[in-house]
């Protein structure tokens, strides 16, 4: 993405119709977009200025190129995504900028990878770890679809971060390590070895038990500053004349963010290395924090096959079949509703 000017073949276009319902299409020769109001051939959008009004039947629709936020929310997915409100804070709190070496684990559908690669701006290096092949396939297709090609500074590793990280990132080479996984406390040692002094670890977890276990593991390790934890709540407002009030619905809890900085080897921070008191948690609590007890939701095989197929079709439509050579792909373009 990143194109400007009139629409061209291969562009991703967001159509917003009556009642603010949004549709995302990829402009493909011979294809058309249809609703209950009628049909709109994709060819009618070629040469039209970004931000123009077009008609599907008699219904007016705003045609505009989607922002990254829009793309993430409508792209095919097999796993739950990190929502833009959290991704924005991750990029900000982790201070992601060009020329960094960034490690992420738990790629899912590639939402956070997109934000990180955008912030790196073609420089530095992003090394992403994913344990499931089907998630890797969806993420690679979504990222390729957004950028129009596979970013040269992005490396995807299929495997467990705790086991594979030393093979791909040397000790002290990483500037940031971002963990979006069920049990990030299992990766504290590998993270500490990979991070340079002054580097940052950020963990994204869903539940308070996961947060507590992760914080205690960071504290007990002794190579990090005191961890900081937060969550991000977004409340929209209804503004219409003098009728100004909070929306009845809001995007509340999605996950917790925990950050800590890597200190230099040999630095003793006793106040940060305290062992948790016996009353802080017991063996039964530790058992409750295991991945099985927390609840690792696994999408069905059917859903994953559909997510992989939709993501690859969308990427191929955008890149003209250049994504992964276009081998084994279905030729017709996706239409994401």
C-alpha positions, 0 to 999 in steps of 0.5 A: 500500500502507500499509493496516492492519486487515482485508483489503479488495478490492485488497489485496496479500496474501502467502500462506506455505504448507507448506515456507515457499513464498510466493505473492503475490496481489491480492484481486479479486472473483470470483477464487480462489487455487489450489495442488495442495492446493486452492483459496481464493476471494479473498472468503474473505480479505475481513475477515480480520485481517492475519497470520491463518491460512487454509486452501487445501484442507487446507493451512494458509497464513499470510496477511499483507500483504507488506513492501516487501522482499517486494513488490520480490522478487515483482513483475514484472520485465524487467530485473535489480533492485537487491536489498533488501540493496543498496537499504537501503545505498544509502538509508543511504549516500546519506542519502535523506530527505524534501525532497531532489531525487534523480536516478536513472538506470537505472530497470530494473523500478523496485525502487530507485525504490520505496525512494527514493520511500518514503524521500522520503515524498511530499516533494521530487522524484525524477527517474528516467531510463530509456532503454528504453520497455519498462523504463519501462512495467514500472517505472511499473506496479510503482511505481503498484501498490505505492503505489496511485497514481502518486506526485506527486513522481516524474518519469520521463524516457525518454532518456539522462541525459547528454543529458537531465539539463540539461532537467529538473534545473537546474545545482546543483539536485540533492542526490543523483545515483544511477547504476545503469548500464553506463557511469556514467563517461560521466555524470560531467560531467553529474552534477557540473553537476547536483549542488549543493556538498555533494551526493552521487553514488552509482554501482552497478556489477557488475564490478571493471572498471566500478568501476575505470573509474568511480573513475578518472573521478571522481578525474580530474574534480576536482569530487569528494572521494575516492571510496569503494567497498564491497560488501554481503554478507549471510549468514543463520544457522540457529538451532534450539536449540543448532544454531547455524551459518551457512547453507550458502547466502548472498547474496554479491556483487551489485554495488559501491557507490561514493560521492563528495561534490561540492565547491564550485566553485573548490576545489582538491583536488590529492590527489583530482585526480591523474591515474592513472599510466600503469601503472594502465590502458592503452588496451586496458583502456579498450577492455575497459571499453566497454559491449559488452565488459562485456556488456549483457544485453538481455532478449528481446522476449517476456520484456519484453512479458510483464513489461509485461503482468504489471506493468500487470495487477497495478497495475490490480488494486490501483488498480481500473483507475486506473493509466494509466486502465486502457486496454488492460489485461487485466481478470483479476488477476495471481497471482504465484508 
